[in-house]
Amino acid sequence: MVGEVRSGGVRLSGVRRLYEAVRQRERWIDGSVAVTTVLLSGGDADEVLQVVAEQARRLSGAAAGIVPAQRSAEP
């Protein structure tokens, strides 16, 4: 009986890992779609960088995301 309980726990742990892997893959796909959409929409550089930073932040689970960018001097 104890062996069956342990075996069930191992299987449940494997299912949880698989579920989390699938969820992470979905998040990556969603992030890729968001970045691709903003790039193809012809948005300005600030909008593109904002979406990239937000998606990177979301995928990493960070509290904040930034993309350092150097501005060119305008004539």
C-alpha positions as CSV (number, residue, x, y, z in Angstrom):
1,M,0.0,0.0,0.0
2,V,2.8,2.5,0.8
3,G,4.5,1.6,-2.5
4,E,1.3,2.5,-4.3
5,V,1.0,5.8,-2.6
6,R,4.6,6.7,-3.4
7,S,4.1,5.6,-7.0
8,G,1.0,7.7,-7.3
9,G,2.9,10.7,-5.9
10,V,5.7,10.3,-8.4
11,R,3.1,10.1,-11.2
12,L,1.4,13.2,-10.0
13,S,4.7,15.1,-9.8
14,G,5.4,14.1,-13.4
15,V,2.0,15.4,-14.5
16,R,2.6,18.7,-12.7
17,R,6.0,19.1,-14.4
18,L,4.4,18.3,-17.8
19,Y,1.6,20.8,-17.1
20,E,4.0,23.6,-16.2
21,A,6.1,22.9,-19.3
22,V,3.0,23.2,-21.5
23,R,2.0,26.4,-19.7
24,Q,5.5,27.9,-20.2
25,R,5.4,26.9,-23.9
26,E,2.0,28.7,-24.2
27,R,3.4,31.8,-22.6
28,W,6.4,31.8,-25.0
29,I,4.0,31.4,-28.0
30,D,1.8,34.3,-26.7
31,G,4.9,36.5,-26.2
32,S,6.2,35.7,-29.7
33,V,2.8,36.6,-31.2
34,A,2.7,39.9,-29.3
35,V,6.2,40.9,-30.5
36,T,5.6,39.8,-34.1
37,T,2.3,41.6,-34.2
38,V,3.8,44.9,-33.0
39,L,6.7,44.5,-35.4
40,L,4.5,43.9,-38.4
41,S,2.0,46.6,-37.5
42,G,4.6,49.3,-38.3
43,G,4.5,50.8,-34.8
44,D,7.2,53.2,-33.7
45,A,10.4,52.0,-31.9
46,D,9.1,53.0,-28.5
47,E,6.0,50.9,-28.9
48,V,8.0,47.9,-30.1
49,L,10.5,48.2,-27.2
50,Q,7.7,48.5,-24.7
51,V,6.1,45.3,-26.0
52,V,9.5,43.5,-26.0
53,A,10.2,44.6,-22.4
54,E,6.8,43.6,-21.2
55,Q,6.9,40.2,-22.8
56,A,10.4,39.5,-21.4
57,R,9.3,40.6,-18.0
58,R,6.2,38.4,-18.1
59,L,8.1,35.3,-19.4
60,S,10.8,35.7,-16.8
61,G,8.4,36.3,-13.9
62,A,10.2,39.6,-13.1
63,A,8.6,42.6,-11.4
64,A,9.9,45.0,-14.0
65,G,11.4,44.8,-17.5
66,I,13.5,47.4,-19.3
67,V,15.3,47.7,-22.6
68,P,18.1,50.2,-22.6
69,A,18.2,52.1,-25.9
70,Q,20.4,54.8,-27.1
71,R,18.7,57.7,-28.8
72,S,20.3,59.2,-31.9
73,A,20.8,63.0,-31.9
74,E,18.3,64.8,-34.0
75,P,19.7,67.4,-36.4
